[in-house]
Amino acid sequence: MGAAVSEELLVTGLANRNGPAAPDNRVLVIGASTDYIAFIDRQYAGRIVFVTDPAERGRGHEVPPDQQSELLVALEEPGTVLEQICCHLKRHNLQAIGITCFDCESLHLTSLLADVLKLPYPSLTAVLTCRSKFLSKKRWQSAGIDCPAIRQIRCPEEAVQFMQQHGGRMMLKPLTGSGSELIYLCTTVQETAAAFTEMTGQLAEKPATERMYDPYKVDGTLVDPRREFIAEEYCEGEEYSCDFIIEADTVDIIRISRKWLKPDQAPGTVMAYQIPEYPMIDRPALREKLRIAALVLGIDRGLCMVDFLKAGDRFIILELTPRPGGDCLPPLLRATYGLDILGLALDVAQGEPRLPKEPHSSHTVVGLRLFAPLPGGIIKTINTEKLGRDSRVMELKLVQKPGGLVVHPPASYHSRILGYALFKPFSAATAEQESRELMGTLTVTYCDEETI
């Protein structure tokens, strides 16, 4: 042991005599949620600097990373964030060698930072095009890619005119929202007027710190997603989502999931994700569609997620964004394929895409999102006993607890999500039915209500 200590001291002495130690390489992770941060920090400690909003850290219950590994800074002002990152890296003798994010609202900021710090990431133009439901579909239509018809609108009359031109059914959406938030299926003039009023009212009440709906510039023109919206053609088909890596001209599919939707007052709400997908998808045809769709948006390298419909032989592209799928998809991938998509995102950020062979599994696994029922309120109890005892259930995680507040859409789309369950269905063909059955075993009581 003495010889080992002497050798260590000798090496340290030489390092000090030859100058300061080389900086420690880190990947910047911008704006992640505290549950993602806790998982990534456990698995990849010493590899990341998390750039976290203090409000998000305050909401979390997880143990934070060490001081070197997390920088707390409000994310609204890119200049301030950049300055604080540079100070943090210098203070701790760190060097940024990659950058990534996992949430749509942080894509814009991440691209701005990457450009200044000279780190590989999709350009700001590409990110803005992806984030805008209007710009992305406009580009795809010009390139002949199958996607819904769209129109950018500012008033209910423009929406009604669009609806009447497209079969009497349409989706009304924010320009830059995510998931099912503030999405409305409209079939009448009355529904359109009511949806428009509700959407504009909800967006007006969003705080200025809500970066999801920040204004952006396109060709020198300022676009405000709180005042301009999108009318989108209603298309029917089986819903899927997919993670893929694009590198130059090559696309590698990581996963394809069938999306089972929840009968809901919020159209497009995903109840469950099924991997492998059912029915199965023609992968060579999808790879080519994804390659063109990404390149048209200006993305030629990165880890992306896409939502699409399959209608007969058609792939109808709905959205594409340079981040991996969220919700319960990361744990679902780990359970099905033994693949950590978050770690893969770090590899891609470092310039090591590590294009994998397409994962394969001999069994089906479903990620079931657990929703609090109506009417909402302060949670008194969450009873998952029957769900947890079911032999099909592999993993059960709650993110809400008794005492938490549940508010239903359109006021909130997040507080009603209680957690998720991963389960192996008896059959791939019955996964949707089994998801509904398992959801029915969950009971919730509110402080001022009887059991629901």
DRENDO-1510 file (C-alpha; in Angstrom, 1 decimal, always signed):
<recs>
REC; n; res; u; v; w
REC; 1; MET; +0.0; +0.0; +0.0 .
REC; 2; GLY; +2.9; +2.4; +0.8 .
REC; 3; ALA; +4.4; +2.0; -2.7 .
REC; 4; ALA; +1.0; +2.7; -4.2 .
REC; 5; VAL; +0.6; +5.9; -2.2 .
REC; 6; SER; +4.1; +7.0; -3.1 .
REC; 7; GLU; +3.3; +6.5; -6.8 .
REC; 8; GLU; +0.1; +8.4; -6.4 .
REC; 9; LEU; +1.9; +11.3; -4.8 .
REC; 10; LEU; +4.5; +11.3; -7.5 .
REC; 11; VAL; +1.9; +11.5; -10.2 .
REC; 12; THR; +0.1; +14.3; -8.4 .
REC; 13; GLY; +3.4; +16.2; -8.0 .
REC; 14; LEU; +4.2; +15.9; -11.7 .
REC; 15; ALA; +0.7; +17.1; -12.6 .
REC; 16; ASN; +1.1; +20.1; -10.4 .
REC; 17; ARG; +4.6; +20.9; -11.7 .
REC; 18; ASN; +3.4; +20.7; -15.3 .
REC; 19; GLY; +0.5; +23.1; -14.8 .
REC; 20; PRO; -3.2; +22.9; -14.1 .
REC; 21; ALA; -5.0; +19.6; -14.6 .
REC; 22; ALA; -6.8; +19.1; -17.9 .
REC; 23; PRO; -10.5; +20.0; -17.7 .
REC; 24; ASP; -13.1; +17.3; -17.0 .
REC; 25; ASN; -15.3; +16.7; -20.1 .
REC; 26; ARG; -19.1; +17.0; -19.5 .
REC; 27; VAL; -22.3; +16.9; -21.5 .
REC; 28; LEU; -24.7; +19.8; -20.8 .
REC; 29; VAL; -28.3; +18.7; -20.2 .
REC; 30; ILE; -30.6; +21.7; -20.4 .
REC; 31; GLY; -33.9; +22.0; -18.5 .
REC; 32; ALA; -34.5; +18.4; -17.5 .
REC; 33; SER; -37.1; +17.4; -14.9 .
REC; 34; THR; -35.8; +16.3; -11.5 .
REC; 35; ASP; -36.8; +12.7; -12.0 .
REC; 36; TYR; -34.8; +12.5; -15.2 .
REC; 37; ILE; -31.9; +14.2; -13.5 .
REC; 38; ALA; -31.9; +11.8; -10.6 .
REC; 39; PHE; -31.9; +8.8; -12.9 .
REC; 40; ILE; -29.2; +10.1; -15.2 .
REC; 41; ASP; -27.0; +11.2; -12.3 .
REC; 42; ARG; -27.2; +7.7; -10.8 .
REC; 43; GLN; -26.3; +6.0; -14.0 .
REC; 44; TYR; -23.8; +8.5; -15.4 .
REC; 45; ALA; -22.4; +10.4; -12.5 .
REC; 46; GLY; -19.5; +12.7; -13.4 .
REC; 47; ARG; -20.5; +12.8; -17.0 .
REC; 48; ILE; -23.0; +15.7; -17.1 .
REC; 49; VAL; -23.7; +19.2; -16.0 .
REC; 50; PHE; -27.4; +19.7; -15.5 .
REC; 51; VAL; -28.6; +23.2; -16.2 .
REC; 52; THR; -31.8; +23.3; -14.1 .
REC; 53; ASP; -34.4; +26.0; -13.4 .
REC; 54; PRO; -34.6; +26.7; -9.7 .
REC; 55; ALA; -38.4; +26.4; -9.9 .
REC; 56; GLU; -38.0; +22.8; -11.2 .
REC; 57; ARG; -35.5; +21.9; -8.5 .
REC; 58; GLY; -37.9; +23.4; -5.9 .
REC; 59; ARG; -40.7; +21.1; -7.1 .
REC; 60; GLY; -38.7; +18.0; -7.0 .
REC; 61; HIS; -38.2; +15.6; -4.1 .
REC; 62; GLU; -35.1; +13.9; -5.4 .
REC; 63; VAL; -31.6; +14.3; -4.0 .
REC; 64; PRO; -29.8; +16.8; -6.3 .
REC; 65; PRO; -26.5; +16.1; -8.0 .
REC; 66; ASP; -23.2; +17.5; -6.5 .
REC; 67; GLN; -22.3; +21.1; -7.0 .
REC; 68; GLN; -20.1; +20.4; -10.0 .
REC; 69; SER; -22.9; +18.5; -11.7 .
REC; 70; GLU; -25.8; +20.9; -11.5 .
REC; 71; LEU; -26.1; +24.6; -12.2 .
REC; 72; LEU; -29.3; +26.3; -11.0 .
REC; 73; VAL; -30.3; +29.2; -13.2 .
REC; 74; ALA; -33.6; +30.7; -14.5 .
REC; 75; LEU; -33.9; +29.6; -18.1 .
REC; 76; GLU; -35.9; +32.5; -19.5 .
REC; 77; GLU; -32.9; +34.7; -20.6 .
REC; 78; PRO; -30.5; +32.8; -22.9 .
REC; 79; GLY; -27.7; +35.4; -22.4 .
REC; 80; THR; -27.8; +34.9; -18.6 .
REC; 81; VAL; -27.9; +31.1; -19.0 .
REC; 82; LEU; -24.8; +31.2; -21.3 .
REC; 83; GLU; -22.9; +33.5; -18.9 .
REC; 84; GLN; -23.7; +31.3; -15.9 .
REC; 85; ILE; -22.7; +28.1; -17.8 .
REC; 86; CYS; -19.4; +29.6; -18.8 .
REC; 87; CYS; -18.7; +30.7; -15.2 .
REC; 88; HIS; -19.7; +27.3; -13.8 .
REC; 89; LEU; -17.4; +25.4; -16.3 .
REC; 90; LYS; -14.5; +27.7; -15.5 .
REC; 91; ARG; -15.1; +27.5; -11.7 .
REC; 92; HIS; -15.0; +23.7; -11.7 .
REC; 93; ASN; -12.4; +23.2; -14.4 .
REC; 94; LEU; -15.0; +21.5; -16.8 .
REC; 95; GLN; -15.3; +21.5; -20.5 .
REC; 96; ALA; -18.5; +21.1; -22.4 .
REC; 97; ILE; -18.2; +18.5; -25.2 .
REC; 98; GLY; -21.9; +18.0; -26.0 .
REC; 99; ILE; -25.3; +19.3; -25.3 .
REC; 100; THR; -28.8; +17.9; -25.2 .
REC; 101; CYS; -32.3; +18.3; -23.8 .
REC; 102; PHE; -35.4; +16.1; -23.2 .
REC; 103; ASP; -38.2; +18.6; -23.2 .
REC; 104; CYS; -39.8; +20.5; -26.1 .
REC; 105; GLU; -39.7; +23.9; -24.2 .
REC; 106; SER; -35.9; +23.7; -23.9 .
REC; 107; LEU; -35.1; +22.9; -27.6 .
REC; 108; HIS; -34.9; +26.6; -28.6 .
REC; 109; LEU; -32.6; +27.5; -25.7 .
REC; 110; THR; -30.4; +24.4; -26.3 .
REC; 111; SER; -29.9; +25.3; -29.9 .
REC; 112; LEU; -28.9; +28.9; -29.1 .
REC; 113; LEU; -26.4; +27.7; -26.5 .
REC; 114; ALA; -25.0; +25.0; -28.8 .
REC; 115; ASP; -24.4; +27.6; -31.5 .
REC; 116; VAL; -22.4; +29.9; -29.2 .
REC; 117; LEU; -20.5; +27.1; -27.5 .
REC; 118; LYS; -19.7; +25.4; -30.9 .
REC; 119; LEU; -21.3; +22.1; -29.9 .
REC; 120; PRO; -23.1; +19.8; -32.3 .
REC; 121; TYR; -26.9; +20.2; -32.3 .
REC; 122; PRO; -29.6; +21.0; -34.8 .
REC; 123; SER; -29.6; +24.6; -36.0 .
REC; 124; LEU; -32.0; +27.2; -34.6 .
REC; 125; THR; -33.8; +27.3; -37.9 .
REC; 126; ALA; -34.3; +23.5; -37.8 .
REC; 127; VAL; -35.5; +23.6; -34.2 .
REC; 128; LEU; -38.0; +26.4; -34.9 .
REC; 129; THR; -39.3; +24.6; -37.9 .
REC; 130; CYS; -39.8; +21.4; -35.8 .
REC; 131; ARG; -41.5; +23.3; -33.0 .
REC; 132; SER; -44.0; +25.0; -35.3 .
REC; 133; LYS; -46.8; +22.7; -36.4 .
REC; 134; PHE; -47.3; +25.1; -39.3 .
REC; 135; LEU; -43.8; +25.4; -40.6 .
REC; 136; SER; -42.9; +21.7; -40.3 .
REC; 137; LYS; -46.0; +20.6; -42.3 .
REC; 138; LYS; -45.5; +23.4; -44.8 .
REC; 139; ARG; -42.0; +22.1; -45.5 .
REC; 140; TRP; -43.2; +18.5; -45.7 .
REC; 141; GLN; -46.0; +19.4; -48.1 .
REC; 142; SER; -43.6; +21.2; -50.4 .
REC; 143; ALA; -41.4; +18.1; -50.4 .
REC; 144; GLY; -44.3; +15.8; -51.2 .
REC; 145; ILE; -44.3; +14.1; -47.7 .
REC; 146; ASP; -47.7; +12.8; -46.6 .
REC; 147; CYS; -49.0; +15.0; -43.7 .
REC; 148; PRO; -52.3; +16.7; -42.7 .
REC; 149; ALA; -53.3; +19.9; -44.5 .
REC; 150; ILE; -52.8; +23.0; -42.3 .
REC; 151; ARG; -53.6; +26.7; -42.0 .
REC; 152; GLN; -52.2; +29.2; -39.6 .
REC; 153; ILE; -55.1; +31.2; -38.1 .
REC; 154; ARG; -55.9; +34.2; -35.9 .
REC; 155; CYS; -59.6; +34.0; -35.5 .
REC; 156; PRO; -62.5; +31.5; -35.4 .
REC; 157; GLU; -63.8; +32.5; -38.8 .
REC; 158; GLU; -60.6; +31.4; -40.5 .
REC; 159; ALA; -60.8; +28.1; -38.6 .
REC; 160; VAL; -64.4; +27.5; -39.7 .
REC; 161; GLN; -63.5; +28.3; -43.3 .
REC; 162; PHE; -60.7; +25.7; -43.2 .
REC; 163; MET; -63.0; +23.1; -41.6 .
REC; 164; GLN; -65.6; +23.5; -44.3 .
REC; 165; GLN; -62.9; +23.1; -46.9 .
REC; 166; HIS; -61.7; +19.8; -45.4 .
REC; 167; GLY; -64.7; +17.6; -44.8 .
REC; 168; GLY; -66.3; +19.3; -41.8 .
REC; 169; ARG; -63.8; +18.0; -39.2 .
REC; 170; MET; -60.5; +19.5; -38.1 .
REC; 171; MET; -58.1; +19.7; -35.2 .
REC; 172; LEU; -57.5; +23.1; -33.6 .
REC; 173; LYS; -54.1; +23.3; -31.9 .
REC; 174; PRO; -51.5; +25.8; -30.5 .
REC; 175; LEU; -48.6; +26.4; -32.8 .
REC; 176; THR; -46.0; +25.1; -30.4 .
REC; 177; GLY; -47.7; +22.9; -27.8 .
REC; 178; SER; -46.8; +19.4; -26.8 .
REC; 179; GLY; -48.8; +16.2; -26.4 .
REC; 180; SER; -52.6; +16.7; -26.2 .
REC; 181; GLU; -52.4; +20.1; -24.5 .
REC; 182; LEU; -55.1; +22.5; -25.8 .
REC; 183; ILE; -56.0; +20.3; -28.8 .
REC; 184; TYR; -59.6; +20.3; -29.9 .
REC; 185; LEU; -61.6; +18.2; -32.4 .
REC; 186; CYS; -64.1; +20.5; -34.1 .
REC; 187; THR; -67.0; +19.5; -36.3 .
REC; 188; THR; -69.3; +22.5; -36.0 .
REC; 189; VAL; -69.2; +26.3; -36.0 .
REC; 190; GLN; -70.3; +26.3; -32.4 .
REC; 191; GLU; -67.5; +23.8; -31.3 .
REC; 192; THR; -64.9; +25.8; -33.2 .
REC; 193; ALA; -65.9; +29.1; -31.6 .
REC; 194; ALA; -66.0; +27.5; -28.1 .
REC; 195; ALA; -62.6; +25.8; -28.7 .
REC; 196; PHE; -61.0; +29.0; -29.9 .
REC; 197; THR; -62.2; +30.9; -26.9 .
REC; 198; GLU; -61.1; +28.3; -24.5 .
REC; 199; MET; -57.6; +27.9; -26.1 .
REC; 200; THR; -56.9; +31.6; -26.3 .
REC; 201; GLY; -58.1; +32.1; -22.7 .
REC; 202; GLN; -55.9; +29.3; -21.4 .
REC; 203; LEU; -52.9; +30.6; -23.3 .
REC; 204; ALA; -53.4; +34.2; -22.1 .
REC; 205; GLU; -53.3; +32.9; -18.5 .
REC; 206; LYS; -50.0; +31.1; -19.0 .
REC; 207; PRO; -47.2; +32.8; -17.0 .
REC; 208; ALA; -44.5; +34.6; -19.0 .
REC; 209; THR; -42.1; +31.9; -17.7 .
REC; 210; GLU; -44.0; +29.2; -19.7 .
REC; 211; ARG; -41.3; +28.8; -22.4 .
REC; 212; MET; -43.4; +26.4; -24.4 .
REC; 213; TYR; -45.2; +29.3; -26.0 .
REC; 214; ASP; -42.4; +31.8; -26.4 .
REC; 215; PRO; -42.6; +34.1; -29.5 .
REC; 216; TYR; -40.1; +33.3; -32.3 .
REC; 217; LYS; -38.9; +35.0; -35.5 .
REC; 218; VAL; -39.3; +33.5; -38.9 .
REC; 219; ASP; -37.9; +35.3; -41.9 .
REC; 220; GLY; -37.7; +38.5; -39.8 .
REC; 221; THR; -41.3; +38.2; -38.7 .
REC; 222; LEU; -42.2; +37.7; -35.0 .
REC; 223; VAL; -44.8; +35.0; -34.4 .
REC; 224; ASP; -46.6; +34.8; -31.1 .
REC; 225; PRO; -48.0; +31.3; -30.4 .
REC; 226; ARG; -50.4; +32.8; -27.8 .
REC; 227; ARG; -52.1; +34.7; -30.6 .
REC; 228; GLU; -51.7; +32.6; -33.7 .
REC; 229; PHE; -52.8; +29.0; -33.9 .
REC; 230; ILE; -53.1; +26.1; -36.4 .
REC; 231; ALA; -56.1; +24.5; -38.0 .
REC; 232; GLU; -55.2; +21.0; -39.1 .
REC; 233; GLU; -57.0; +18.5; -41.3 .
REC; 234; TYR; -58.5; +15.6; -39.3 .
REC; 235; CYS; -56.9; +12.3; -40.5 .
REC; 236; GLU; -57.8; +8.8; -39.5 .
REC; 237; GLY; -55.4; +6.0; -38.9 .
REC; 238; GLU; -53.6; +3.8; -36.4 .
REC; 239; GLU; -51.4; +6.0; -34.2 .
REC; 240; TYR; -47.7; +5.3; -33.6 .
REC; 241; SER; -44.6; +7.0; -32.3 .
REC; 242; CYS; -41.0; +6.2; -33.0 .
REC; 243; ASP; -37.4; +7.1; -31.8 .
REC; 244; PHE; -34.7; +7.1; -34.4 .
REC; 245; ILE; -31.1; +8.2; -35.0 .
REC; 246; ILE; -30.2; +10.0; -38.2 .
REC; 247; GLU; -26.5; +10.3; -39.1 .
REC; 248; ALA; -25.8; +11.9; -42.5 .
REC; 249; ASP; -28.0; +9.9; -44.9 .
REC; 250; THR; -28.7; +6.9; -42.7 .
REC; 251; VAL; -31.6; +6.3; -40.3 .
REC; 252; ASP; -31.6; +3.6; -37.6 .
REC; 253; ILE; -34.9; +3.0; -35.8 .
REC; 254; ILE; -34.6; +2.5; -32.1 .
REC; 255; ARG; -38.2; +1.7; -31.3 .
REC; 256; ILE; -41.7; +1.9; -32.7 .
REC; 257; SER; -44.7; +2.1; -30.3 .
REC; 258; ARG; -48.4; +1.6; -31.0 .
REC; 259; LYS; -50.2; +4.4; -29.2 .
REC; 260; TRP; -53.6; +3.5; -27.6 .
REC; 261; LEU; -55.6; +6.7; -26.9 .
REC; 262; LYS; -57.7; +7.4; -23.9 .
REC; 263; PRO; -61.4; +8.3; -24.4 .
REC; 264; ASP; -61.1; +11.8; -23.1 .
REC; 265; GLN; -62.3; +15.3; -23.3 .
REC; 266; ALA; -58.7; +16.1; -24.4 .
REC; 267; PRO; -58.3; +14.5; -27.9 .
REC; 268; GLY; -55.0; +12.7; -28.5 .
REC; 269; THR; -54.4; +11.8; -24.9 .
REC; 270; VAL; -52.2; +8.6; -24.9 .
REC; 271; MET; -53.4; +5.9; -22.6 .
REC; 272; ALA; -50.7; +3.4; -23.3 .
REC; 273; TYR; -47.7; +2.6; -25.5 .
REC; 274; GLN; -47.1; -0.9; -26.8 .
REC; 275; ILE; -43.7; -2.3; -27.8 .
REC; 276; PRO; -43.1; -4.0; -30.2 .
REC; 277; GLU; -45.8; -2.2; -32.1 .
REC; 278; TYR; -49.0; -4.0; -33.2 .
REC; 279; PRO; -49.8; -4.3; -36.0 .
REC; 280; MET; -46.2; -4.4; -37.3 .
REC; 281; ILE; -44.8; -1.6; -39.5 .
REC; 282; ASP; -42.9; -1.9; -42.8 .
REC; 283; ARG; -39.5; -0.7; -41.4 .
REC; 284; PRO; -37.6; -0.1; -44.7 .
REC; 285; ALA; -40.5; +2.1; -46.0 .
REC; 286; LEU; -40.7; +4.0; -42.7 .
REC; 287; ARG; -36.9; +4.5; -42.6 .
REC; 288; GLU; -37.0; +6.2; -46.0 .
REC; 289; LYS; -39.9; +8.4; -44.9 .
REC; 290; LEU; -38.2; +9.4; -41.7 .
REC; 291; ARG; -34.9; +10.2; -43.6 .
REC; 292; ILE; -36.6; +12.6; -46.0 .
REC; 293; ALA; -38.8; +14.1; -43.3 .
REC; 294; ALA; -35.9; +14.9; -41.0 .
REC; 295; LEU; -33.7; +16.3; -43.8 .
REC; 296; VAL; -36.4; +18.5; -45.1 .
REC; 297; LEU; -36.6; +20.1; -41.6 .
REC; 298; GLY; -32.8; +20.6; -41.6 .
REC; 299; ILE; -31.9; +17.7; -39.3 .
REC; 300; ASP; -29.1; +15.5; -40.6 .
REC; 301; ARG; -27.7; +14.3; -37.3 .
REC; 302; GLY; -29.3; +13.5; -34.0 .
REC; 303; LEU; -31.7; +11.5; -31.9 .
REC; 304; CYS; -35.3; +12.3; -32.9 .
REC; 305; MET; -38.9; +11.3; -32.1 .
REC; 306; VAL; -41.7; +11.2; -34.5 .
REC; 307; ASP; -45.5; +10.8; -34.2 .
REC; 308; PHE; -47.3; +9.4; -37.3 .
REC; 309; LEU; -50.5; +7.7; -38.4 .
REC; 310; LYS; -50.7; +4.6; -40.5 .
REC; 311; ALA; -53.6; +4.6; -42.9 .
REC; 312; GLY; -53.5; +1.6; -45.2 .
REC; 313; ASP; -50.1; +1.9; -47.0 .
REC; 314; ARG; -49.7; +5.6; -46.0 .
REC; 315; PHE; -47.5; +7.0; -43.3 .
REC; 316; ILE; -49.0; +10.4; -42.3 .
REC; 317; ILE; -46.3; +12.3; -40.4 .
REC; 318; LEU; -47.7; +14.5; -37.6 .
REC; 319; GLU; -44.7; +15.8; -35.7 .
REC; 320; LEU; -40.9; +15.3; -35.6 .
REC; 321; THR; -38.6; +16.7; -32.9 .
REC; 322; PRO; -34.9; +16.3; -32.1 .
REC; 323; ARG; -35.3; +14.6; -28.7 .
REC; 324; PRO; -36.3; +11.1; -27.5 .
REC; 325; GLY; -39.9; +10.3; -26.6 .
REC; 326; GLY; -40.9; +11.0; -23.0 .
REC; 327; ASP; -43.7; +9.9; -20.7 .
REC; 328; CYS; -43.1; +6.4; -19.6 .
REC; 329; LEU; -41.2; +5.5; -22.8 .
REC; 330; PRO; -37.7; +5.5; -21.3 .
REC; 331; PRO; -38.5; +2.9; -18.6 .
REC; 332; LEU; -40.6; +1.0; -21.2 .
REC; 333; LEU; -37.6; +0.7; -23.4 .
REC; 334; ARG; -35.4; -0.5; -20.6 .
REC; 335; ALA; -37.9; -3.1; -19.6 .
REC; 336; THR; -38.5; -4.3; -23.2 .
REC; 337; TYR; -35.0; -4.1; -24.8 .
REC; 338; GLY; -32.6; -3.4; -21.9 .
REC; 339; LEU; -31.9; -0.1; -23.7 .
REC; 340; ASP; -31.4; +3.2; -22.0 .
REC; 341; ILE; -32.5; +5.9; -24.4 .
REC; 342; LEU; -31.3; +8.7; -22.1 .
REC; 343; GLY; -27.8; +7.3; -22.1 .
REC; 344; LEU; -28.0; +6.9; -25.8 .
REC; 345; ALA; -28.9; +10.6; -26.1 .
REC; 346; LEU; -25.8; +11.5; -24.1 .
REC; 347; ASP; -23.7; +9.4; -26.5 .
REC; 348; VAL; -25.2; +11.2; -29.5 .
REC; 349; ALA; -24.6; +14.6; -27.9 .
REC; 350; GLN; -20.9; +13.6; -27.5 .
REC; 351; GLY; -20.6; +12.9; -31.2 .
REC; 352; GLU; -20.6; +9.1; -30.6 .
REC; 353; PRO; -24.0; +8.1; -32.1 .
REC; 354; ARG; -23.2; +4.4; -31.6 .
REC; 355; LEU; -25.8; +3.5; -34.2 .
REC; 356; PRO; -27.3; +0.3; -32.7 .
REC; 357; LYS; -28.8; -2.7; -34.3 .
REC; 358; GLU; -32.5; -2.3; -34.2 .
REC; 359; PRO; -33.5; -3.7; -30.8 .
REC; 360; HIS; -35.6; -6.9; -30.8 .
REC; 361; SER; -37.8; -8.5; -28.2 .
REC; 362; SER; -39.6; -11.8; -28.1 .
REC; 363; HIS; -42.3; -10.5; -25.8 .
REC; 364; THR; -44.7; -7.5; -25.8 .
REC; 365; VAL; -44.5; -4.9; -23.0 .
REC; 366; VAL; -47.0; -2.0; -22.5 .
REC; 367; GLY; -46.5; +1.3; -20.7 .
REC; 368; LEU; -49.8; +2.2; -19.1 .
REC; 369; ARG; -50.2; +5.8; -18.0 .
REC; 370; LEU; -52.2; +6.1; -14.8 .
REC; 371; PHE; -54.7; +9.0; -14.8 .
REC; 372; ALA; -56.6; +10.5; -11.8 .
REC; 373; PRO; -60.3; +10.3; -12.5 .
REC; 374; LEU; -62.8; +13.2; -12.5 .
REC; 375; PRO; -63.7; +15.4; -10.7 .
REC; 376; GLY; -60.2; +16.2; -9.3 .
REC; 377; GLY; -59.2; +18.0; -6.2 .
REC; 378; ILE; -56.8; +17.2; -3.3 .
REC; 379; ILE; -55.9; +13.5; -3.4 .
REC; 380; LYS; -56.9; +11.6; -0.2 .
REC; 381; THR; -55.9; +8.1; -1.3 .
REC; 382; ILE; -54.4; +6.3; -4.3 .
REC; 383; ASN; -55.2; +2.6; -4.2 .
REC; 384; THR; -52.9; +0.6; -6.5 .
REC; 385; GLU; -53.1; -2.7; -4.4 .
REC; 386; LYS; -55.1; -4.7; -7.0 .
REC; 387; LEU; -53.0; -3.3; -9.9 .
REC; 388; GLY; -49.7; -4.1; -8.2 .
REC; 389; ARG; -50.8; -7.7; -7.4 .
REC; 390; ASP; -51.7; -8.4; -11.0 .
REC; 391; SER; -49.3; -11.0; -12.4 .
REC; 392; ARG; -48.9; -9.1; -15.7 .
REC; 393; VAL; -47.5; -6.0; -14.0 .
REC; 394; MET; -43.7; -5.7; -14.1 .
REC; 395; GLU; -43.2; -2.2; -12.7 .
REC; 396; LEU; -45.4; +0.4; -11.0 .
REC; 397; LYS; -44.4; +4.0; -10.2 .
REC; 398; LEU; -46.4; +6.8; -8.8 .
REC; 399; VAL; -45.4; +10.5; -9.3 .
REC; 400; GLN; -48.4; +11.9; -7.4 .
REC; 401; LYS; -49.0; +11.3; -3.8 .
REC; 402; PRO; -51.9; +11.9; -1.3 .
REC; 403; GLY; -52.1; +15.6; -0.7 .
REC; 404; GLY; -51.3; +16.4; -4.3 .
REC; 405; LEU; -53.7; +18.6; -6.3 .
REC; 406; VAL; -55.4; +17.2; -9.4 .
REC; 407; VAL; -56.7; +19.7; -11.9 .
REC; 408; HIS; -58.2; +18.4; -15.2 .
REC; 409; PRO; -58.0; +19.8; -18.8 .
REC; 410; PRO; -58.0; +22.4; -20.1 .
REC; 411; ALA; -56.7; +24.1; -16.9 .
REC; 412; SER; -54.0; +21.4; -16.5 .
REC; 413; TYR; -52.8; +18.4; -18.5 .
REC; 414; HIS; -50.1; +17.2; -16.2 .
REC; 415; SER; -51.4; +17.0; -12.6 .
REC; 416; ARG; -53.9; +14.3; -13.4 .
REC; 417; ILE; -51.0; +11.9; -14.4 .
REC; 418; LEU; -50.4; +9.8; -11.3 .
REC; 419; GLY; -47.6; +7.6; -12.7 .
REC; 420; TYR; -47.3; +4.5; -14.9 .
REC; 421; ALA; -47.4; +0.7; -14.9 .
REC; 422; LEU; -45.4; -1.5; -17.2 .
REC; 423; PHE; -47.1; -4.9; -17.9 .
REC; 424; LYS; -46.8; -7.9; -20.2 .
REC; 425; PRO; -50.2; -8.4; -21.9 .
REC; 426; PHE; -51.6; -11.9; -22.4 .
REC; 427; SER; -51.5; -11.2; -26.1 .
REC; 428; ALA; -50.2; -8.4; -28.3 .
REC; 429; ALA; -53.7; -8.3; -30.0 .
REC; 430; THR; -55.5; -7.6; -26.7 .
REC; 431; ALA; -53.1; -5.0; -25.3 .
REC; 432; GLU; -55.6; -2.1; -25.7 .
REC; 433; GLN; -58.4; -4.0; -23.9 .
REC; 434; GLU; -56.1; -5.2; -21.1 .
REC; 435; SER; -54.8; -1.6; -20.6 .
REC; 436; ARG; -58.4; -0.4; -20.0 .
REC; 437; GLU; -59.0; -3.3; -17.6 .
REC; 438; LEU; -55.9; -2.6; -15.6 .
REC; 439; MET; -56.7; +1.1; -15.5 .
REC; 440; GLY; -60.1; +0.2; -14.0 .
REC; 441; THR; -58.4; -1.5; -11.0 .
REC; 442; LEU; -57.0; +1.9; -9.9 .
REC; 443; THR; -59.1; +3.8; -7.3 .
REC; 444; VAL; -58.6; +7.4; -6.2 .
REC; 445; THR; -60.4; +9.4; -3.5 .
REC; 446; TYR; -60.4; +13.1; -3.0 .
REC; 447; CYS; -60.6; +14.9; +0.3 .
REC; 448; ASP; -64.0; +16.3; -0.4 .
REC; 449; GLU; -65.4; +13.5; -2.6 .
REC; 450; GLU; -66.4; +9.8; -2.2 .
REC; 451; THR; -64.4; +7.1; -3.9 .
REC; 452; ILE; -64.4; +7.5; -7.7 .
</recs>
